[in-house]
Amino acid sequence: ERAAVYRDRLAALSAIQTQQGINPPTVEEADVFGLYQDAGFTCIEAFFFRTGQNWGNRAYFPRADRSLPPGEVLGSFLAQFYDDKPPPRLILLSHGFADCALLAEALGVKSGRKVEVATPARGEKKELVDHAVANAREALGRKLADTSSQRKLLDALAQAFALPRMPRRIEIYDNSHIQGTNAVGAMVVAGPEGFRKNQYRKFNIRSAALTPGDDFGMMREVLTRRFKRLLEEAPRGEADDTVPADEAPLAEETIEHEENQRDDESPWPDLVLIDGGQGQFAAARAVLADLGVTDVPVVSIAKGLDRDAGRETFFVEGRAPFRLPPREPVLYFLQRLRDEAHRFAIGSHRQRRARGLREGGLQEIPGVGPQRKRALLHHFGTVKAIERASVADLARVEGVSDEIARKIYDFFHEGAPASPPVATAQNGGD
């Protein structure tokens, strides 16, 4: 028994004394890139070392032709990677390529100093590259697992709404305003790889003819602007990329790869999801019909009684309103899509309102006149600091009571109103 205790202590000492290689002593300044490919997909893991310390790492998933060798993929990636950032003195790679020396020369000219691009074969630098490759392998595995789960949810969604195929691009729409002011429409995009945030769009409601708070009118304006521009930039006939019926079936990973490529090529949605009830659904269908867009399915999701999640009602053309079974995975998936659109709409609305507040003055807040405005700005310095302040901090300002402090806080944070004059956030899906 005593020998076992000593054995465990020796193992513990050995573990804590082992060098982890996180901050390698022989590498002062370098970027390390490890590439790993599987199932037609590529992951490049990058580690950044500065002043002898590891400053972090990041995984990238570049799209590339499956026939290209790893070295060419890595070379193309690096040329784009350093297009807008300064290179370090040393770049370590897991795979070499033909233009390696040319890239090093170009980066040296750009940075005004010598840049070495190397593929180490031994030693500590080789261990760093191997570590990056291992991280790339794990990151790609997680990515493929997430993509597989997302595909299953999209397949289930297609079955639930009787879609002709799995949607590769879903556009979700919502709008946000406070009693009709600073109205903003929002569009978020989702697909087999999750949310595509670089394709999110916001629409500042422009129409002066709209009645304040007209959610249906706002939805009509947003969809009209979106699909009019889509028809101008990518006419439906040119963007249609439906796979011919007589095309031979492909392996699952090949299908996924081809579909992801088509995602980039076609900006047309396979499904439009509206946050709202029967009115928003009718407005969306009318807009698309007026524009001659008849082959894009529209689904509206209305919140349940008492806004309970899990009791949403769905509106689909040709079917009576229906609900999905509780705890159904596709129901949670749809809730996540709707909540993301709501989050983006609210965030866009807050930005617009804060900008308008900075331009229009603090007098827009009920109970805050010129004197209190001067006191607040004198105490906090900027409107941004007032926006970040707590109720207690606001109440410390001379002339600002607890009630006024609560009104100011609620105005910035969508909080529960302290009195009837205070506006609350409204959502187009309500």
N, C-alpha and C positions, 0 to 999 in steps of 0.2 A: 504493500500500500504506500509506503514511504517513497519507493522508487517511482510509482505512478505520479505522485505529487511533484517530484523533481522533474519528471519527464514533461508534465504539463507546464511547469514554470519555464523550462528551457524552450518549449515550443512558443510560449507567449513572448518571451524575450526575443526569440528569433523573429517573430512576426513584427514586433514594434521596431526592431532595428533594421528590418529589410528596407532598402532604398526603393521608393515607389517610382522614381523617374519622372515625377510630375514637374519638377523644376530641374531639368538636366544641367549639370555643371558645365558641360562643354558646348552648350548651345546658348549663345547670348541673345541673338535676334534671328528669328526664322519663322516661316510659315510652313506647316507640314500638311501635305494632302495625301489622303489614302482613298483609293477608288475600289469599289466592289460592285459587281454586276450579278443579277440573278433574274430569271424569268423575263428577260427583255428590259429590265429596269436598271438604272444606275444610281448609286449613291456615292457622293464624294464628301468625306469627312475632313474638315479643316481644323487644325490646331494652330494657335497663334502664341508665339513666345517672344517676349520683349523684356529686356534687362534681366535675362536669365530666369524669368518667371512665366508660367503658363497663364496667359490672359484669357483662356477659354477656348471653346470649340463650337463648331456648328456643322450641321449636316445639310447638304444640298442635293437636290434630286433633278439634275438636268435631263431634258428630253433629248434623245439622240437616236439616230438610225441604229437599228439592232445589228447591222452588218459592220459597223465601225469598230475597230479594235480599241481596247481600253486606253492606249496611249493617245490616240487621236481625240477621243472624247475628252480626256484630261487636258490636252493641249488647247482645244477649242474653249473649254471652260475657263482655263487660266487667262487666256487672252481677253475674255469678257470680264473676268473677275477683277483684274487690275486696271480695267479701263477707267474707273473713277476713284481709285484709291492708290496710295503710294506703296510700292513693293518693299519688302525688307531686303537686307543684304543677302540672305540665304533662303532659298525655296527648296524644300525636300519633297520628292515625289515617289509614289509607289510604282509608277509606270513611266518609262521614258517614251519619247516620241521624236520624230525626225527633225522637227524644227525647234528642238530644245535650245540649241545654241543661239538661234535667231531670236527666240523669245527672250533669253537672258540679255542679249545685246539691246533689244528694243526697250526692255524694262530699265536697263542701265541708262540709256539715253534719256528716258522719261524722268528718272529719279536724280540724274546727275551724279551717280556713283556706280561702282561696280556691283552687279547683281549676279549671284551664282545660282544656277538651277541644276540640281543634282538628284540622282537616283542612287542612294547609298546601298552598298552591298553587305556591309558588316558594321559592327560597333554600335555605339549608343544611338547614332542617327538612324541606323537601320531599325533599331528597336522602336524609335519614335514613329517611324513610318508604319511598321507592323501594328503598332497600337492604334494608329489612325485607321488602318484597314479593318481591324477588328471592330472598331466603333462603327465604321461604315456598314459592315456586315450586320451588326445588331440593329442599326437604325433602319436599314432597308427591310430587315425582317419585320420590324414593328410597322413600317409603312405598308408593306404588303398585307399584313394581318388586318390593319385598319381598313385598307381598301377593300379587302374581301368582305369584312363585316358591313361596310357601307354598301357594297353591291347587293348583299342579301337584303338590306333594308330597302334599297331602291327597287329590287324585284318585288318585294312584298307591297310596296307602295303602288307599283304598276298594277298588281293584281287587285288591290283594294279599290282603285279608281278605274279599273278596266281600260288601262292605257294600252296602246298597240305595242309598245316596247318599253324596256327599262329607260326611264328618263336620264339622259346624260347631263342635262342642264336644267335646273329648276330655278325660276326667278320668283322671289317672294316679295310682296309689296305691302307696305304699311304707311300710314301718315301720322303726324303728331303736331299738336298745336295747343295753345291755351286760349280758349274762347275765340278761336279763329285767328289769333295773332301769331306772327312768326311761323306760319304753317309750312311744313316740310314734308315731302313725300320721300320714301326710301325704297330702294331695291337692293336686295342681297341675292347672291348667287350661290348655289350648291350643286355638287355633282359627285361622281364616284370617289373623288379624292377629298370630299368634305367641302367646307366653305371656301369660296374663291374670292378672298377679300380684295384682291386687286381689281375685281370687276364690280364691286359695289358702286352704286350711284345714288346721289341724293338730288332731289328736285325742289327748288324753292318755288312755292306756289305763286304764280304771277297774276292770274286772272283777277281783275278788279271787279268783275261781274259776280263773283262768287259771294254768296251769303256767308258771313263769318260762322265757322263751325260746320259748313256743308261738307260732310265727309264724302258723300257720293260725288259731289262736284270735284273735290280734290282728287279722288281716285280716277275720275274720268280724265282730268288734266294730265296726271302723271302717266297713265297708260297711253294716252294720245301722243304725248311728246316722245315717249319711249319707242312706240311701234312706228310712228311716222319716220323717226330718224332711222330705225332699223330697216324700213322699206326703202329708204333712200340709199343707205350705205351697203346693204346686203339684201337685194331682192330675193324673195322667197325661193324662186326657181333656181337661182344660182347657189343658194345656201343649202338646198335640199341634198342631203347625203345619205339617204336611206339605202341600206344594203340590198342589192337585188335578191329576189326570192330564190333564184337558181344558183346563187353563189355557194360554193362548197363550204361546209362548216369548218371552223378553225379551232385550234386549241384554246382553252379558256384564257390563258395568259396572253395569247396573241390577240384575241378579241378585245380584252381589256386594254391592251396597248393601242390597238387601232382606234378604239372608242375614245381613249384619252386624246389621241391626236386629233380626232374629229371635233372634240370639245373645243380645241384651240381654233379650229378652222371655222366653225359655225357659231355665230353669236345668237342664233335663234333658240329660244327655250323649247324644251319638250313638254314643259308643264309650267303654268302660271298659278301660283298659290297666293290668294288674297286673304289678308287678315280682316275678317268682317262677316256679316251675315247675308241675308237674302238681298238686301239693297246693294251692297258692294258687289255681290256676284252679278246681279242684273246690270249694274253700271259697267263692269268689266266686259261682259259679253257684248253689250251694246257697242262699246268702243271698238272692239276687235271686228265686229260685224260691219260697222261703218267703214273701217279701213280695208275690208275685204280679206281679213285674216281669219280663216275658218278652220284651220287645221292645227291650232294650238289649244290643247285642253286647258280649261280654267276650273279651278277648285277654290271654294271659299271655306274658311274655317272660322266658325263663330264660337265665342267663349261659352262655356256652360253656365247653368244657373248659378248665381252668386259667384261667377267667374271661377268656378271650381275646375282645376285641371283634371282631365280625364273624362269630362262630360261635354266635350266639344261636339258641335253639330257641323256636318259637312254638306256642302251644296255642290252638286255635280250635274251637268247638263244631261237630261234624259232620265234622271232618277229622283225619287223623292228624297228630301233631306234625311240623313241617317247618321248614326254614331258608330264608332268602332268599339269593339269589346274593350273593357278596362284591362289595363296591364298588357295590352297588345304592343309589341316592340315598335311597330310602325306608327302607333299613336304617339309614343314618346318621341319618335323621330320627327314627326310632324310638329309636335309641340316645340321641339328644339329649333326647327326651322322658323316657326312663327316668333318665338322669343328672340331669336337673333335679329329678325327684321324689326321687331319692336325696340330692341336695344339700340340698333343703328339709327332708327327714326328718332327716338328720344334724344340720343346723343347729338344728332344733327340739329334737332330743334333747339337744344340747349346752347349749342355753339352760335346759332343764328340769334337767339334771344340775348345772349351775353354780348354779342357784337352790337346789336341794336341798343342794348342798355348802355354800353360805353359811348355810343354815338348820341343817344337821346337823353342820357342823364339819369341819376338815381331817383328823380322825381316821379318816374313811372311806378315806383313801389308805393302802394297805398300808405299814407301816413308819413311819407318822407318828402319834405319840402326843401327849399333852398338852404335853410338854416341847418337842418339835420344833415343834408348832403355835405355841406362844408365841414361839419363836425366829424362825419364819418371819414371823409377824405383826409382831413387833418390828422385823424387818429391812425388810419391804416395806410395812407399814402396812395393806394391805387384801388380801382374797382375790383381788380383780380384778388387783392388781399381781402377786401370785404366779402367777396364771394366765398373765399376759403374759411372765413372766420366762423367760429361756433356761436351759438346763441348767447352763451355766457360772455364771450369776448365782445360781442356786439352790444350787450347790455351795459358794458363798462363805459361806453362812449357817453359823454355829457349830452343830456337831452334825449337819449334813447331809452325808453322804458322797456320792461320785459316783453310787453305785448308787441311793441314795434320791432324789437329784436327778433321775435318769433316770426313776424311778417316778412322781415328782410331775409331771414334764413330760409323760410318756406319758398320765397320767390326764387331763390337760387337753386334749391335742392328738391323741388317737387314734393315737399313734405306735406303732411296733413295741415290744412288751413287752420289758423288760430281764430279766424272770424270770417263771416260770410263774404266780405269784399275780396278776400285773398283768392286768387285764381289757382286752380289745380290743373295738372296735366291731363289732357284728353287724348285718347288714341283713336285713330280712324276705325279700328276694329271693334270699338265699344258698341 
